[in-house]
């Protein structure tokens, strides 16, 4: 057996433990500003502790969600614009949690890379902390994995995991009935789904990420990296108002696939597309690929990021509340007794 002339370290194999420790030191103050009632431990332990009683719960049910940001991450990496991709990661998880009627409580992230760049990783985690702070959700832990040969040196991947809680008997959807009203809350853009198609359409257009945006200010890359909206505080306020029967986070599958997830098998919805002004961004995407209305509605959010299913008698109060919180509320349609999604009017 041959003997090495000198010690071969873990760093020689491409894993720098000191860099990982330096990142933890940079993350600690970011995580500290997300603290909320219930958090029992900071970063650095083998697990994060959370006290549900201290958070005000008496008979809680836990709700968990996990997600990523898809190939939107590729645009962030190629443009070097890393500050908001962490907001997307949080939003994709916590927006799902509230659809079950849960308040997001804490969040953990997974960051995997071929070679750890402490400064760049800290920029990403700063966005995660921003998303958590805006959602009232504590960043209590995570994992940084440096894996040479698994990723190209400048590449990385992200995953998020969040846990929320609700009091027993208050989960959603509940009591969705024929005649309930669908209220839409606007998206900020594509959010975090459909980016494999977006990137293909951009390639077909011949535009670079730093080209002027054809549908707004700034560059094309900046326009497509607008972070996913966080709907947590608005939705929790609407829940407290009463009369909210269901919520659909409009992610992959668009309006066509996500709204039915909150309905009974015997129910459907009727949506008036004339009430929905398709944002210029989505018009441009449709034009680049010659996309049909059906393809748009099952791929993109088409300008609506969250749909609330409300009792008719609660519509006015919930709408007024959401408008007070800065929302532009759109009445999309109503629940019917005919299964499926029926569209009236045209989108394109």
TIKEVO-248310 format. One record per residue (C-alpha): z, y, x; residue in one letter. Coordinates in steps of 0.1 Angstrom, whole numbers. Example, Ala and Ser with C-alpha at 12.3 -4.5 7.8 and 13.67 -1.06 7.14 Angstrom:
REM residues 2
<site c3="78" c2="-45" c1="123" resn="a"/>
<site c3="71" c2="-11" c1="137" resn="s"/>
REM end
This chain:
REM residues 348
<site c3="0" c2="0" c1="0" resn="x"/>
<site c3="-11" c2="33" c1="14" resn="x"/>
<site c3="15" c2="61" c1="17" resn="x"/>
<site c3="7" c2="98" c1="10" resn="x"/>
<site c3="7" c2="121" c1="40" resn="x"/>
<site c3="27" c2="146" c1="19" resn="x"/>
<site c3="45" c2="148" c1="-14" resn="x"/>
<site c3="21" c2="150" c1="-44" resn="x"/>
<site c3="38" c2="170" c1="-71" resn="x"/>
<site c3="33" c2="174" c1="-109" resn="x"/>
<site c3="18" c2="208" c1="-102" resn="x"/>
<site c3="-8" c2="191" c1="-79" resn="x"/>
<site c3="-18" c2="170" c1="-109" resn="x"/>
<site c3="-24" c2="202" c1="-129" resn="x"/>
<site c3="9" c2="206" c1="-148" resn="x"/>
<site c3="30" c2="236" c1="-138" resn="x"/>
<site c3="66" c2="232" c1="-152" resn="x"/>
<site c3="76" c2="266" c1="-138" resn="x"/>
<site c3="48" c2="282" c1="-158" resn="x"/>
<site c3="60" c2="265" c1="-189" resn="x"/>
<site c3="95" c2="278" c1="-183" resn="x"/>
<site c3="82" c2="313" c1="-177" resn="x"/>
<site c3="64" c2="311" c1="-210" resn="x"/>
<site c3="96" c2="301" c1="-228" resn="x"/>
<site c3="113" c2="332" c1="-213" resn="x"/>
<site c3="85" c2="354" c1="-226" resn="x"/>
<site c3="87" c2="338" c1="-261" resn="x"/>
<site c3="125" c2="341" c1="-266" resn="x"/>
<site c3="125" c2="378" c1="-274" resn="x"/>
<site c3="95" c2="373" c1="-297" resn="x"/>
<site c3="113" c2="345" c1="-316" resn="x"/>
<site c3="145" c2="365" c1="-317" resn="x"/>
<site c3="129" c2="392" c1="-339" resn="x"/>
<site c3="120" c2="366" c1="-365" resn="x"/>
<site c3="156" c2="354" c1="-371" resn="x"/>
<site c3="169" c2="352" c1="-406" resn="x"/>
<site c3="200" c2="338" c1="-425" resn="x"/>
<site c3="202" c2="301" c1="-419" resn="x"/>
<site c3="191" c2="299" c1="-383" resn="x"/>
<site c3="217" c2="281" c1="-362" resn="x"/>
<site c3="200" c2="279" c1="-328" resn="x"/>
<site c3="176" c2="297" c1="-306" resn="x"/>
<site c3="148" c2="283" c1="-284" resn="x"/>
<site c3="155" c2="259" c1="-256" resn="x"/>
<site c3="172" c2="230" c1="-273" resn="x"/>
<site c3="158" c2="196" c1="-282" resn="x"/>
<site c3="154" c2="207" c1="-318" resn="x"/>
<site c3="160" c2="237" c1="-341" resn="x"/>
<site c3="189" c2="238" c1="-365" resn="x"/>
<site c3="188" c2="255" c1="-399" resn="x"/>
<site c3="217" c2="259" c1="-425" resn="x"/>
<site c3="204" c2="258" c1="-460" resn="x"/>
<site c3="237" c2="269" c1="-475" resn="x"/>
<site c3="237" c2="300" c1="-452" resn="x"/>
<site c3="202" c2="308" c1="-465" resn="x"/>
<site c3="217" c2="309" c1="-500" resn="x"/>
<site c3="206" c2="275" c1="-514" resn="x"/>
<site c3="228" c2="254" c1="-537" resn="x"/>
<site c3="207" c2="223" c1="-546" resn="x"/>
<site c3="176" c2="227" c1="-524" resn="x"/>
<site c3="144" c2="207" c1="-522" resn="x"/>
<site c3="126" c2="210" c1="-489" resn="x"/>
<site c3="88" c2="216" c1="-487" resn="x"/>
<site c3="68" c2="210" c1="-456" resn="x"/>
<site c3="33" c2="222" c1="-446" resn="x"/>
<site c3="12" c2="219" c1="-414" resn="x"/>
<site c3="-22" c2="234" c1="-405" resn="x"/>
<site c3="-44" c2="249" c1="-378" resn="x"/>
<site c3="-70" c2="276" c1="-377" resn="x"/>
<site c3="-101" c2="255" c1="-373" resn="x"/>
<site c3="-130" c2="268" c1="-351" resn="x"/>
<site c3="-120" c2="304" c1="-357" resn="x"/>
<site c3="-101" c2="297" c1="-325" resn="x"/>
<site c3="-134" c2="293" c1="-306" resn="x"/>
<site c3="-143" c2="329" c1="-315" resn="x"/>
<site c3="-109" c2="341" c1="-304" resn="x"/>
<site c3="-113" c2="323" c1="-270" resn="x"/>
<site c3="-148" c2="334" c1="-264" resn="x"/>
<site c3="-140" c2="371" c1="-272" resn="x"/>
<site c3="-106" c2="371" c1="-255" resn="x"/>
<site c3="-91" c2="386" c1="-287" resn="x"/>
<site c3="-60" c2="365" c1="-290" resn="x"/>
<site c3="-34" c2="388" c1="-306" resn="x"/>
<site c3="-39" c2="379" c1="-342" resn="x"/>
<site c3="-49" c2="342" c1="-342" resn="x"/>
<site c3="-12" c2="334" c1="-344" resn="x"/>
<site c3="-10" c2="353" c1="-376" resn="x"/>
<site c3="-37" c2="330" c1="-390" resn="x"/>
<site c3="-18" c2="300" c1="-379" resn="x"/>
<site c3="14" c2="311" c1="-398" resn="x"/>
<site c3="-6" c2="322" c1="-428" resn="x"/>
<site c3="-23" c2="289" c1="-432" resn="x"/>
<site c3="11" c2="271" c1="-434" resn="x"/>
<site c3="33" c2="296" c1="-453" resn="x"/>
<site c3="6" c2="305" c1="-479" resn="x"/>
<site c3="5" c2="267" c1="-487" resn="x"/>
<site c3="43" c2="265" c1="-490" resn="x"/>
<site c3="45" c2="293" c1="-516" resn="x"/>
<site c3="20" c2="274" c1="-538" resn="x"/>
<site c3="47" c2="248" c1="-543" resn="x"/>
<site c3="72" c2="274" c1="-553" resn="x"/>
<site c3="90" c2="274" c1="-519" resn="x"/>
<site c3="103" c2="302" c1="-498" resn="x"/>
<site c3="92" c2="297" c1="-462" resn="x"/>
<site c3="123" c2="293" c1="-439" resn="x"/>
<site c3="112" c2="283" c1="-404" resn="x"/>
<site c3="81" c2="277" c1="-383" resn="x"/>
<site c3="72" c2="256" c1="-352" resn="x"/>
<site c3="40" c2="258" c1="-332" resn="x"/>
<site c3="21" c2="235" c1="-309" resn="x"/>
<site c3="0" c2="250" c1="-281" resn="x"/>
<site c3="-21" c2="226" c1="-261" resn="x"/>
<site c3="-42" c2="237" c1="-231" resn="x"/>
<site c3="-59" c2="224" c1="-200" resn="x"/>
<site c3="-43" c2="250" c1="-177" resn="x"/>
<site c3="-15" c2="272" c1="-189" resn="x"/>
<site c3="-21" c2="309" c1="-186" resn="x"/>
<site c3="14" c2="324" c1="-194" resn="x"/>
<site c3="1" c2="359" c1="-203" resn="x"/>
<site c3="-26" c2="346" c1="-226" resn="x"/>
<site c3="-2" c2="321" c1="-243" resn="x"/>
<site c3="23" c2="348" c1="-248" resn="x"/>
<site c3="-3" c2="369" c1="-266" resn="x"/>
<site c3="-10" c2="340" c1="-290" resn="x"/>
<site c3="27" c2="334" c1="-296" resn="x"/>
<site c3="33" c2="372" c1="-302" resn="x"/>
<site c3="9" c2="368" c1="-331" resn="x"/>
<site c3="28" c2="338" c1="-344" resn="x"/>
<site c3="60" c2="358" c1="-343" resn="x"/>
<site c3="43" c2="387" c1="-361" resn="x"/>
<site c3="32" c2="363" c1="-389" resn="x"/>
<site c3="67" c2="348" c1="-391" resn="x"/>
<site c3="84" c2="382" c1="-393" resn="x"/>
<site c3="60" c2="394" c1="-420" resn="x"/>
<site c3="68" c2="362" c1="-440" resn="x"/>
<site c3="106" c2="362" c1="-436" resn="x"/>
<site c3="102" c2="329" c1="-417" resn="x"/>
<site c3="120" c2="322" c1="-384" resn="x"/>
<site c3="102" c2="309" c1="-353" resn="x"/>
<site c3="128" c2="283" c1="-342" resn="x"/>
<site c3="108" c2="261" c1="-318" resn="x"/>
<site c3="76" c2="246" c1="-306" resn="x"/>
<site c3="58" c2="227" c1="-279" resn="x"/>
<site c3="36" c2="238" c1="-251" resn="x"/>
<site c3="15" c2="210" c1="-237" resn="x"/>
<site c3="-5" c2="215" c1="-204" resn="x"/>
<site c3="-30" c2="186" c1="-203" resn="x"/>
<site c3="-55" c2="187" c1="-175" resn="x"/>
<site c3="-88" c2="169" c1="-183" resn="x"/>
<site c3="-80" c2="169" c1="-220" resn="x"/>
<site c3="-92" c2="205" c1="-224" resn="x"/>
<site c3="-115" c2="227" c1="-204" resn="x"/>
<site c3="-95" c2="250" c1="-182" resn="x"/>
<site c3="-98" c2="281" c1="-205" resn="x"/>
<site c3="-96" c2="263" c1="-238" resn="x"/>
<site c3="-65" c2="257" c1="-259" resn="x"/>
<site c3="-57" c2="244" c1="-294" resn="x"/>
<site c3="-31" c2="254" c1="-319" resn="x"/>
<site c3="-12" c2="237" c1="-347" resn="x"/>
<site c3="16" c2="250" c1="-369" resn="x"/>
<site c3="43" c2="234" c1="-390" resn="x"/>
<site c3="65" c2="252" c1="-415" resn="x"/>
<site c3="94" c2="242" c1="-438" resn="x"/>
<site c3="104" c2="260" c1="-469" resn="x"/>
<site c3="129" c2="254" c1="-498" resn="x"/>
<site c3="132" c2="258" c1="-535" resn="x"/>
<site c3="160" c2="251" c1="-559" resn="x"/>
<site c3="157" c2="218" c1="-577" resn="x"/>
<site c3="137" c2="222" c1="-609" resn="x"/>
<site c3="117" c2="253" c1="-598" resn="x"/>
<site c3="87" c2="237" c1="-581" resn="x"/>
<site c3="51" c2="247" c1="-589" resn="x"/>
<site c3="28" c2="241" c1="-605" resn="x"/>
<site c3="47" c2="238" c1="-638" resn="x"/>
<site c3="38" c2="242" c1="-675" resn="x"/>
<site c3="1" c2="252" c1="-668" resn="x"/>
<site c3="-14" c2="255" c1="-703" resn="x"/>
<site c3="-47" c2="262" c1="-719" resn="x"/>
<site c3="-52" c2="300" c1="-722" resn="x"/>
<site c3="-32" c2="308" c1="-690" resn="x"/>
<site c3="-48" c2="337" c1="-671" resn="x"/>
<site c3="-62" c2="334" c1="-635" resn="x"/>
<site c3="-54" c2="364" c1="-614" resn="x"/>
<site c3="-70" c2="368" c1="-580" resn="x"/>
<site c3="-56" c2="385" c1="-549" resn="x"/>
<site c3="-81" c2="397" c1="-524" resn="x"/>
<site c3="-87" c2="382" c1="-490" resn="x"/>
<site c3="-91" c2="401" c1="-458" resn="x"/>
<site c3="-123" c2="382" c1="-449" resn="x"/>
<site c3="-132" c2="346" c1="-441" resn="x"/>
<site c3="-95" c2="339" c1="-434" resn="x"/>
<site c3="-94" c2="305" c1="-415" resn="x"/>
<site c3="-118" c2="282" c1="-432" resn="x"/>
<site c3="-156" c2="277" c1="-430" resn="x"/>
<site c3="-159" c2="289" c1="-394" resn="x"/>
<site c3="-181" c2="260" c1="-382" resn="x"/>
<site c3="-207" c2="273" c1="-407" resn="x"/>
<site c3="-199" c2="309" c1="-398" resn="x"/>
<site c3="-206" c2="303" c1="-361" resn="x"/>
<site c3="-238" c2="284" c1="-369" resn="x"/>
<site c3="-250" c2="314" c1="-390" resn="x"/>
<site c3="-241" c2="339" c1="-363" resn="x"/>
<site c3="-261" c2="318" c1="-338" resn="x"/>
<site c3="-291" c2="319" c1="-362" resn="x"/>
<site c3="-288" c2="356" c1="-365" resn="x"/>
<site c3="-291" c2="361" c1="-327" resn="x"/>
<site c3="-261" c2="385" c1="-326" resn="x"/>
<site c3="-235" c2="383" c1="-299" resn="x"/>
<site c3="-198" c2="387" c1="-306" resn="x"/>
<site c3="-197" c2="421" c1="-291" resn="x"/>
<site c3="-227" c2="434" c1="-312" resn="x"/>
<site c3="-219" c2="460" c1="-338" resn="x"/>
<site c3="-208" c2="444" c1="-371" resn="x"/>
<site c3="-236" c2="444" c1="-396" resn="x"/>
<site c3="-211" c2="446" c1="-425" resn="x"/>
<site c3="-184" c2="470" c1="-413" resn="x"/>
<site c3="-169" c2="489" c1="-384" resn="x"/>
<site c3="-162" c2="475" c1="-349" resn="x"/>
<site c3="-179" c2="445" c1="-334" resn="x"/>
<site c3="-190" c2="413" c1="-351" resn="x"/>
<site c3="-163" c2="394" c1="-333" resn="x"/>
<site c3="-136" c2="418" c1="-344" resn="x"/>
<site c3="-148" c2="416" c1="-380" resn="x"/>
<site c3="-147" c2="378" c1="-381" resn="x"/>
<site c3="-113" c2="377" c1="-365" resn="x"/>
<site c3="-95" c2="397" c1="-391" resn="x"/>
<site c3="-63" c2="377" c1="-397" resn="x"/>
<site c3="-57" c2="357" c1="-428" resn="x"/>
<site c3="-36" c2="376" c1="-453" resn="x"/>
<site c3="0" c2="367" c1="-459" resn="x"/>
<site c3="8" c2="364" c1="-496" resn="x"/>
<site c3="44" c2="353" c1="-493" resn="x"/>
<site c3="64" c2="384" c1="-504" resn="x"/>
<site c3="40" c2="392" c1="-532" resn="x"/>
<site c3="41" c2="357" c1="-546" resn="x"/>
<site c3="79" c2="353" c1="-543" resn="x"/>
<site c3="83" c2="386" c1="-562" resn="x"/>
<site c3="59" c2="373" c1="-589" resn="x"/>
<site c3="79" c2="341" c1="-592" resn="x"/>
<site c3="111" c2="360" c1="-597" resn="x"/>
<site c3="94" c2="380" c1="-625" resn="x"/>
<site c3="88" c2="348" c1="-645" resn="x"/>
<site c3="57" c2="334" c1="-663" resn="x"/>
<site c3="40" c2="322" c1="-631" resn="x"/>
<site c3="28" c2="286" c1="-637" resn="x"/>
<site c3="8" c2="279" c1="-606" resn="x"/>
<site c3="-7" c2="291" c1="-574" resn="x"/>
<site c3="-39" c2="281" c1="-555" resn="x"/>
<site c3="-44" c2="291" c1="-518" resn="x"/>
<site c3="-81" c2="295" c1="-515" resn="x"/>
<site c3="-89" c2="277" c1="-482" resn="x"/>
<site c3="-115" c2="250" c1="-474" resn="x"/>
<site c3="-133" c2="241" c1="-506" resn="x"/>
<site c3="-132" c2="276" c1="-519" resn="x"/>
<site c3="-125" c2="284" c1="-556" resn="x"/>
<site c3="-143" c2="253" c1="-567" resn="x"/>
<site c3="-120" c2="228" c1="-550" resn="x"/>
<site c3="-87" c2="246" c1="-548" resn="x"/>
<site c3="-80" c2="259" c1="-583" resn="x"/>
<site c3="-82" c2="223" c1="-598" resn="x"/>
<site c3="-54" c2="212" c1="-575" resn="x"/>
<site c3="-29" c2="231" c1="-598" resn="x"/>
<site c3="-43" c2="218" c1="-631" resn="x"/>
<site c3="-36" c2="187" c1="-651" resn="x"/>
<site c3="-65" c2="161" c1="-651" resn="x"/>
<site c3="-74" c2="171" c1="-687" resn="x"/>
<site c3="-77" c2="208" c1="-678" resn="x"/>
<site c3="-103" c2="230" c1="-663" resn="x"/>
<site c3="-110" c2="267" c1="-658" resn="x"/>
<site c3="-136" c2="292" c1="-668" resn="x"/>
<site c3="-143" c2="319" c1="-642" resn="x"/>
<site c3="-163" c2="351" c1="-648" resn="x"/>
<site c3="-181" c2="359" c1="-615" resn="x"/>
<site c3="-191" c2="393" c1="-629" resn="x"/>
<site c3="-154" c2="403" c1="-622" resn="x"/>
<site c3="-157" c2="394" c1="-586" resn="x"/>
<site c3="-176" c2="418" c1="-563" resn="x"/>
<site c3="-187" c2="397" c1="-534" resn="x"/>
<site c3="-177" c2="415" c1="-501" resn="x"/>
<site c3="-205" c2="426" c1="-478" resn="x"/>
<site c3="-194" c2="400" c1="-452" resn="x"/>
<site c3="-201" c2="371" c1="-475" resn="x"/>
<site c3="-234" c2="386" c1="-487" resn="x"/>
<site c3="-245" c2="387" c1="-450" resn="x"/>
<site c3="-234" c2="351" c1="-444" resn="x"/>
<site c3="-253" c2="340" c1="-475" resn="x"/>
<site c3="-284" c2="358" c1="-464" resn="x"/>
<site c3="-284" c2="344" c1="-429" resn="x"/>
<site c3="-283" c2="308" c1="-442" resn="x"/>
<site c3="-300" c2="312" c1="-476" resn="x"/>
<site c3="-268" c2="298" c1="-491" resn="x"/>
<site c3="-267" c2="290" c1="-528" resn="x"/>
<site c3="-240" c2="302" c1="-551" resn="x"/>
<site c3="-226" c2="267" c1="-553" resn="x"/>
<site c3="-224" c2="263" c1="-516" resn="x"/>
<site c3="-207" c2="297" c1="-512" resn="x"/>
<site c3="-181" c2="289" c1="-539" resn="x"/>
<site c3="-171" c2="255" c1="-523" resn="x"/>
<site c3="-171" c2="267" c1="-487" resn="x"/>
<site c3="-157" c2="303" c1="-486" resn="x"/>
<site c3="-130" c2="322" c1="-504" resn="x"/>
<site c3="-157" c2="347" c1="-515" resn="x"/>
<site c3="-132" c2="376" c1="-514" resn="x"/>
<site c3="-102" c2="359" c1="-531" resn="x"/>
<site c3="-74" c2="345" c1="-510" resn="x"/>
<site c3="-48" c2="335" c1="-536" resn="x"/>
<site c3="-51" c2="327" c1="-573" resn="x"/>
<site c3="-21" c2="330" c1="-596" resn="x"/>
<site c3="-20" c2="311" c1="-629" resn="x"/>
<site c3="1" c2="331" c1="-653" resn="x"/>
<site c3="12" c2="329" c1="-689" resn="x"/>
<site c3="-7" c2="354" c1="-711" resn="x"/>
<site c3="25" c2="372" c1="-721" resn="x"/>
<site c3="35" c2="376" c1="-684" resn="x"/>
<site c3="1" c2="390" c1="-673" resn="x"/>
<site c3="8" c2="427" c1="-677" resn="x"/>
<site c3="42" c2="426" c1="-660" resn="x"/>
<site c3="30" c2="404" c1="-630" resn="x"/>
<site c3="-1" c2="426" c1="-626" resn="x"/>
<site c3="20" c2="458" c1="-626" resn="x"/>
<site c3="44" c2="443" c1="-600" resn="x"/>
<site c3="16" c2="432" c1="-577" resn="x"/>
<site c3="-1" c2="466" c1="-580" resn="x"/>
<site c3="31" c2="483" c1="-570" resn="x"/>
<site c3="31" c2="461" c1="-539" resn="x"/>
<site c3="-4" c2="473" c1="-530" resn="x"/>
<site c3="-25" c2="445" c1="-544" resn="x"/>
<site c3="-58" c2="450" c1="-562" resn="x"/>
<site c3="-54" c2="423" c1="-589" resn="x"/>
<site c3="-86" c2="408" c1="-603" resn="x"/>
<site c3="-86" c2="389" c1="-636" resn="x"/>
<site c3="-109" c2="359" c1="-628" resn="x"/>
<site c3="-107" c2="338" c1="-660" resn="x"/>
<site c3="-85" c2="314" c1="-678" resn="x"/>
<site c3="-74" c2="278" c1="-681" resn="x"/>
<site c3="-94" c2="256" c1="-706" resn="x"/>
<site c3="-92" c2="221" c1="-720" resn="x"/>
<site c3="-125" c2="212" c1="-704" resn="x"/>
<site c3="-120" c2="195" c1="-670" resn="x"/>
<site c3="-138" c2="211" c1="-641" resn="x"/>
<site c3="-146" c2="247" c1="-630" resn="x"/>
<site c3="-171" c2="265" c1="-652" resn="x"/>
<site c3="-187" c2="297" c1="-639" resn="x"/>
<site c3="-201" c2="325" c1="-660" resn="x"/>
<site c3="-223" c2="352" c1="-645" resn="x"/>
<site c3="-236" c2="353" c1="-609" resn="x"/>
<site c3="-221" c2="358" c1="-575" resn="x"/>
<site c3="-252" c2="366" c1="-555" resn="x"/>
REM end
